[in-house]
Amino acid sequence: MTDYHRPDSKTMQSLRDMANQLRIDSINATQASNSGHPTSCASAAEIMSVLFFNVMRYSKEFPRDPRSDRFVMSKGHAAPILYAAWAEAGLFPREDLLNLRKLSSDLEGHPTPRLNFIDVATGSLGQGLSVAAGMAYTGKYFDKSDYRVYCLVGDGESAEGSIWEALSFASHYKLDNLVAVFDVNRLGQSDPAMLQHDMGVYEARLKAFGWNTYVVDGHDVETLCKTFHDATTCKDKPTCILAKTFKGKGCPEIEDLMNWHGKPLGAKADKVINEIQKNMKSQSMSLRPQAITASVPDVDITNIKLADPLKYEMGQQVATRLAYGEALASLGKNNPRVVALDGDTKNSTFSDKFRVAHPDRYIECYIAEQNLVGVGIGCATRDRNVVFCSTFAAFFSRAFDQIRMGAISQTNANFAGSHAGISIGEDGPSQMALEDLSMFRSIPGSTVFYPSDAVSTQRAVELAANTKGVCFIRTSRPNVPVIYSNDEVFEAGKAKVVRKSDKDQVTVIGCCVTLKEAMLAADKLAIDGVNIRIIDPFTLKPFDKDTVLANARETGGKIITVEDHYSEGGLGDTVAGALCEEEDITIRKLAVTEIPRSGKPAELMEKYGISANCIVKAVNQAL
């Protein structure tokens, strides 16, 4: 790295003046909207000034240039000062800041990628550092580039466990291209933050987590310039700058006082702005972003296909989780930007197949699912990678907020959840995903795959790699028979009729383990001369209403859904929601209706009403 060159006195003063201008911009924007967080912006003003006008390399003409430095505003409520920094950099007119929080404006209350300079949505606190770690991992290990990643963390949000998951991850993987800045302004929303200004405790904790750590005056421009430079000289450790700041800095009768969080300054605004202007030597600052010097490889993540032809045999017993791992490895062979992450369950989810085939593109995130999801979302930013995150489906519920924020971030990350439902058997209810379909269906813009055999699972993986938005692939633990030929064509939102006759009296809809049970039930019913039609929906979202409705009408309007999931929000509710306005359709849901217990898969499915025998009983009752 180059030696440190102290900015000249004129530049130093311009950076101080810019910090105050950012304060004024934030106050004016929140005054115009009559809402927002000007005091949270004020504490970070010098940090933002130095970062955006002395440290970071980026382009206002192409804010998401893959070669540029990244910035994540984890304390998303300080959005006005982030918008102000980009306005002062020349991306858009300063006057546009007065449209903050208006319905007609993309300058929302917290940052979202509706704006071309935002990579991920923030504001649900504690998530930004994980995303930044994913960006930094991509930069160091996949892009092998010199761009750097900066993340501004609020001291209040540092109470979130996900922050410490990210701190642990970043030090383990020696992300020396990552800089976290803790804005330690002492005050939270309703109380002082837990540690207030006890900088020694912050420092001890960060050093214990393996970070190169500095404690600085967060309002000292010269110190910040030097410290950000020093961070570039540290090898094999991420850097944390613990900046002691004051909430509402520079605002008389407001600075370092409670009860100003999330409030515009109101009648005090003009007086405060006048006082801030008195500290400015010039309002005409010749500051510009630093030029981009990094380079990155060209990336093409379109039209990704399985590299290997499918070679399953009809009737072969294969767990869909195994087929998932095989498909993932095959995708990775065909595209060098397919990456896989797991949370220490790779030998169960079978993402280990990918690790063995492509060890340089596998990220072990250990047992920290919130960070697993955040890192995956970070890796997917700027279309640098096709990301697959795997763990037990039940454990994604721990990271639901991260997944929800991923959707707001317009992420294209894919999630594969194995060990779904009571069919996992003896491990018991803590390991059984029985809410996951409901959860992922509720995510806006999501695609929810529930493949029923090895062939459809491999095609689901291939489709997910090429589908925008959050994708979820539900896989199961038990072996199930292959029911589709290797060349069967699948589409999201297109169901398959897997059993049909002219004499069918009921339509039964199942997925994976319950589709297998439906087939067994059909054989039993046929002995007594009762025929049923069986449908495999393949995706629950989008859902093929037309196929289901047409077949239901041919079977007297009678539908039975059977699912290895709680009755709320899964397959049954999907069907019911799609057909709720149709006349002469009756739907009976077979689902798990209580908290299950340990046992063998077959006896659990019998006990909780989703076995072949239960389907036979339900069909007979329907007739």
N, C-alpha and C positions, 0 to 999 in steps of 0.2 A: 504494500500500500504506500501511497505517497506520504511524505512528511506533512505535518500539520502546518498550514499557512493561516495565521490569524487574519480574519477579515479586517480591513482598514477601518479607521474610526468612522468614516462616512457610512460604510456598509453597516457597521454595528448600530449606528444611530437609526439608519433606515429600517433595520430589523426591529428595533424598539418601537419606532413609529408605526411600522406595519402591525405589530402586535396590538397597539392601541387602536389602529384603524379597524382591525378585526373585532375588537371589543365593541367599537361603535357600530359596525355593521350588524353585529349580533343583537345589540340593543334595539337598533332601528327595525330589524326584521321581526323581532318578537313584539315590539310595540305595534307594528302594522297588523300582525295577526292576533294581537291581544292574548297571546299564549306562547309557551316555550320556556327555554331554560337559559336565560342570559348569564346568570351567575356561574353556571357550570361551564359556559363558554369562556367567561372571563378568566377563570383559573388556568385555562389551557392556552391562552393567547400567545405567550412567548414561545411555547413549545410548537404551536402550529406555524408561527412566523418563521422560526428557524428551520423547521422541517421543510416547509413548502418553498422557502425562498433562499435557502442556503445549503440544504442537505440533499433532498430527494431529487432524483433525475426522472423527469417525466415530460410529456408533451401535451400541451393544451389542445393541439390540433387533433390528437388521437389519444384520448385519455386512457384507453385500455390497451395501449401498445404493449404487446407481450414482452418487449425488451425493457420496459420502464420499471422503476421501483413501485412497490405496492404500498398502499396505506389502508388500514382498517380502523375505523372509528368504533371501537368496541363500546365505549360509553356513548351510545347512539343518540341520547337526548341532547348532546352537544352538537347536533347536526348544523345549527345555524353558523357556527364558526367554520365548519368544514365547507359549507356552501360559500361562505365569505372568502375563504382562502382561494377557492377556484375562481370566484368572481374577480378577486384582486389579481389573480394570475392571468386574467384576460379571457377566460373561457366564455363568459357571458357578462352582460352589463350589470354593474352594481345595483342598478335600480330594480332588477329582477328579484333581488333578495326581499323586496317588500311584498312579494307574492307568497311568502312562506306560509305553508299550511292551508292555502286556498285550494278549493276543489279543482280549479282550472290549472293548477301548477303542479309540477313534479317535485318541487321543493317541499317534500312532506315533513311531517313532524319528526320522523326518524328516517335515516337514509335507506333508500331502496334502489335497486338497479334500473328502475325507470330512468334514472339519471345515468348518462354515459360515463360518468367518472366514479361510479359506485360499483364495486364488485359483488358485494353481498349486503343483504339487509342486516341491520343491527338495531338494538333497542331493547330486545329481551336480553337482559344483562348477563355477562359471564361467558359469552359465546365467541366473541371476536378473536381471542387469542388462539383458539383451536383452529379457526379458519386461517388465520395468519400463519400458523405452523404448517398447515397443509400447503399454502402457497410457497413457504420457504423450503419445505421438503421437495416440492416440485422444482424449484429453482436450483437447489443444490444437487439433487440426485437424478432428476429426469432431464431438465433443460441444461444442466451443467453450465449455468450462466452466472454472471456477476450482479444481476439485479438484487436489490435488497428489499426486505419486507419490514414495515413499521406498523406497530399496533398501539393505539392509545387506550389505556385501561383506566377506568375509574377506581378510586380506592374503595368505594362502596361495593362495587361489583366483585372486588377481589375476595369477598366472603364466599362467592360461589365456588363450589367444588370443581366445576368444569375449568375454572382458571388454573387450578392446581394440577388437574389432569394434563392440561396443555403445557404447563411449566415442566412437568416431569417428562412428557413426550419430547419436548424440544431439546432438553439437555441430554436425554438418552441418545438422540440422533444427531447431536452436535451441530445444531442448526445455527452456525455462526453468521448466517446472513439474515437473522431475525433479531429485531430490536423491539422490546416491549417498553413502553413508557407508562409508568404508573403516575397518574395525576392525583397526588395525595393532597387533596384540598380540605381534608378533615371532616367536612360536614356531609351527612347523608340527606335523605328526604325529610324524615321526621325526627331524626336524632343524629348526633355525631356518629361518624363511622367508628367501627369497632376499635381500631388502633389509633384513631385521631392522627396526631403528628408524631407518633412514636417511631421515628425513622429507623432506630436501631433494631427494633423487632422485624420490620419489613426487610431490612438488610440481611439479618441473620437467616430469615426464612428463605429469601431468594438465593443466598449463597448455599444454604443447605440443599436446595433443589438443583444446584450445579450451574447456576447462572453467573456470568461475569456481571458484577453489580456495582452501580455508582449511586451515591446519594448526593443530590444537587439541589441548589436553589432553583426552582422551576421558573422563576421570573428573571433570572440572570442570563441574558442573551449570550454574553461572552462564554460563560461556563457551559451553556447548552451546546454552542458551536464546537467547543473543544471536546466535550464528552461524546457527541455524535461521531466526531472524527475518531476518537480513541476506540469506539466500538468497532470500527472497520479494521482495526489492527489485531483484534482478538480472534484467535483461531480455536476451533473445535468447541466453542461455547457460545450459546446465545447470550445476548446482552439485555439487562434490564436497567433502565434509568429510573430511579426512584426520585421523582421531582416533588419537593415540598412546595406546595402552592397554597393559595388562599382563595376560597370560593368568593366570587364577586370582586376579585382583585381590581383595584383602581376605581371602585365605585364607593364614594363616601356614604357613610351611614348604612352601608349594605355589606361591605367586605367583611368576611369571616363571621357573619351573623346568621343565626338560624332563621327559619321561616321565610327564606327567599328562594327556596328550591322550586323550580317549575313555574315561576311567576314573572311576567314582564314587569318592568320597573315603574310603569304607570306615571304618576305625576312627578316622580323623581328623575325620570329619564333625561329631560333637558339639562337639569343641573349636573347630572353625572357625566353626560357627554361633554359639557363645557369644561368640567374638571379634567377629563381625560385629554381633551384637546390642548389644555395648558401644558401637558407633559410631552406634547409632540413638537419636534423641531421643524418638521415639514410634513405636509400632506401630499407631497408629490415625490414618491419614492421610486427610484429606478431599479427595482428588484424584479428579477425574472427567474423562472425555473431553471435548474441546472440541466444541461444537455444530456441526453441519453448516450451512454457509452457501451452498454452491454449488448450482447448478441444472443439470439436464441435459435434453435433449429426450427425449420419449417415443420408444421404438423398438419396431418390430414386425418380427421377422425370421422369422416363420412363413409357411408356404405360399408360398414364393417361386417364381415362374414365369417362363419366358422371355417377354419382351415381344413378340417378333416371331415370326410363324409361319414354320416352316421351308419353304424353297422350293428344295430340291435336286431334281435329276432323276435317275431311276434310271440307273445306269451312269456318272454324272458322276464325274470324277476329282478327289477332294478329299483333302488331307492331314488326318488327324484333329487334328493340332496347330492347323491353321487353323480347323477347326470349333470347337475349344476356345475360341480367342480370340473368335470370333463369338458363341458362346454366353455367354461371360463378359460381353461388352459388352451383350448383350440382357438378361441378369439384372440388370445394373447400372441399366439403364433402368427396370426395374420395381420396384426397391427401393433406396432411397438409402443403405442400410447395407451393401451389397455392396462389399467393398474388395479390391483386388488388389495383390500384392507380387511383385517379381521381382528376380533377381540379375544384372542387366545382360545378360539373354538375351531381352528382351521382343520383339525383332524376329525371333527364332527360335521362341520358344514361342507367339508371337502374342498374348501378354497386352498387347501394344502396341495391339491393337484396343480394349481397355478403357481404356488410358491416353488415347487420342485422344478417346474418347467421354466419359470421366469423369475428367479430369485431376486433379481435387481429391480423388479417392478412390484414386488410384494411388500406391504407395510404391515408389520405386526404392531397393533395398537394396544395390546394387552387388555386387561379387564377394566376398561374405561370407555363405556359405550358412548357417552356424550361427546367425549373427545374423538372417538372413532368417527362419528358422524360429522363433526365439525371439520376434522382433517380431510375427510372425503370431499366435503363441499369445497374446501379450500383448494384441493388438488384439481377439482373440476373447473375452477374459474378460468376465464379467458380462453376457454375451449382448448386447454393444454392437454387434457387427459380424458379418457373414458373410464369412469370410476365405478367399481363394484365393492360395496361394503357388506360384509357377511358376519352374522352371529346368530344365536338362537333367536327366533322371531319374538319370543317373549321379552328379550332384553332390549329390543328397539323401543319398547314402551318407556324405558328410562330416558331415552333421547327424543321423545316425541316433540318437545319444544324445539330442539335443534332441527328436526325434520320439517316441522311447521315453518320455521324461519328459513329453511332451505327452499321451500316452495316460494316464499316471498322474495327470496334471493334469485329466483328463476334458475335454480340449479338443475343440472342434468345428471345428478348422482343417482346411482341405482343401489337398491338395498335388497339383499337376499336373506330371508329369515327361515331357518330350518327348525326342526323339532316342533312342528306345529301340532297343537291339539292333544287330546287324550291318547291318541294312538302312539305317543312316545312310550307309554307304559309306566314302568315302575318308578321313574324319577319323581313323579308326583306333580301336584298343581303348580308349584313355584316355577317349574321348567316348561309348563304347557302353555303355548301361545293360544289363547282363546279370545283375545281382543284385537289381534293384529289386523285382521281384515277390516274391521270397523275403523280402526285408527287410520290405516293408509287410505281407505276409501274417503275419509273426511278431508284429506289433504287436497287443496285445490289444484286442478290440473294433473293429478296423479294418474298413473296407469297401474292397475293391480292385476298381476298375473297369478293364476292358481293352476299350474299345469298338472295333468293327471297321470302322466307316464314319462319315461325317459326321453322319448322323441319330442313331445310337446315342451318339456323342460328345456331341452337344448335350443329349440326354436324360440322359446320365451327369452332366453339369455341373448340370443342374436337380435331379436326385436328390441329388447330393452337398450342394447348398445346403440341403437339408431333412433331411439324415441326421446323427444324433448320432455323435460319436466322430471319430477320424481317418479321412479318406477320401483315397484315392490314385486318380488318373486317369492311366493310362499312354497317352501319345500317340506317334505315329510321324512320321518325317520324310517318307517317300515318299507320293505320291498313291495312294489306293486307291479303287476304285469304290464308289459309293453302292449299297447292296443292299437298303435298307429304304425303305418309303414314308414320307413326311413325317408321317403320322399314326400310325405304328407305336408301340405302347405298350410301354414297358420297365419292368422292376422289378429291383431288386437281388435276386440269388439266383434269377433266372429266365432260363434259357438259351433260345436260339432254334435250331430245326432249319431250316437254310437250304437244304438239298438232301435230297430223300427220294424213294425209289421202293419198290415192293413187292419189288424184286429186290436190294436192297442187301446186300452181303456183309461189309462192314467199316464201322465208325463212325470217322470222322476228326474230330478236334477241333482247331481252330485259332483264332487271334485276329488280327485286323487283317491285317498283311502275310502271315502264314502261312495265314489263312483264304482270302485271295486265291489263294495258291499251291495250297491244297486244291481250290478251284474249278477252277483250271486242270488240276490232276491228274485231277479227276473227268471233265473233257472228254476227256482223253487216254485214260483207262481205258475210257470208254464206247465208244470206237472198237473196242476188243477185247471188248466185251460185258461188261465188269466195272463194276458199279455200287457206289458208296460213298455212305454217308450222311454229311452234314457238319453239325456243331454249332458254334455260336458261343456260348460260355458267358456272355459279357457281363461277369459279375463272377466273379473267382476266389475271392472271399470276400465274402459267403456264396456257396457253390457249389451249383448245382442238381444234386444227386446223382440225384434221381428221374428227371429227363429223360434224363440221360446213361445211367443204368442201363437204363431201359425201351428206349431205342433200341439200346443195346449188345446186349440180349437178342434183339432182332429181327434183329440182324446177326451171329448166331452167337457172340456174346460177345467179338468181336474189336474192340479199340480201338487206334487210333494217335493219339497226341498230337504236335503239331508246334508248336514255339515258338521265337521269336527271343529266347532267354534261355538261360542256362546250365541244365544238366539238373537241378541241385539247387534245389529249392524253388519252381519255377515251375509252369507249367500241368500238366506231366506228373506231378509230385509231388502236385499238388492232386487230380488225377483218381485217382491210385493211392491216396492217403490216404483218399479218399471211398469207394472200392470195395474196400478191402483185405480186407474180411470176406465179400465176395460170392464164390460158387462159380462156376466155369466162365467166368470173365472173364480175358482176357489183355490186357495193356497193353504197347504198345511206345512208347517215347519217342523222338521225333526232336527234338534240341536241340543247341545249341552246346556242344561237349565240350572245347574247348581255347581258349586265348587267341587271338582272331582277329587279323587284320592288315588293313591298308588295301587297298581295292579297290573296284570298282564293286558296288553292292548286289546285282545279279543274280548276279555271279560269286562273291560272298561267300556268298550263300545256297546256291549250288550246292556250293561247296567245303566248307561246314560242315554240309551234310546236311539243310537245311530247305526246299529248293526243290520245285517241282512234280515234277520228275524224281525227286527223292529220295522223295517221297511215293508216286509210282507204283511205285517199286522196293519200298518197304516194304509196300505193299498186296499186290503180287504174291508177296512172300515170306510174308506172312501167310496167303495162300490156298494 
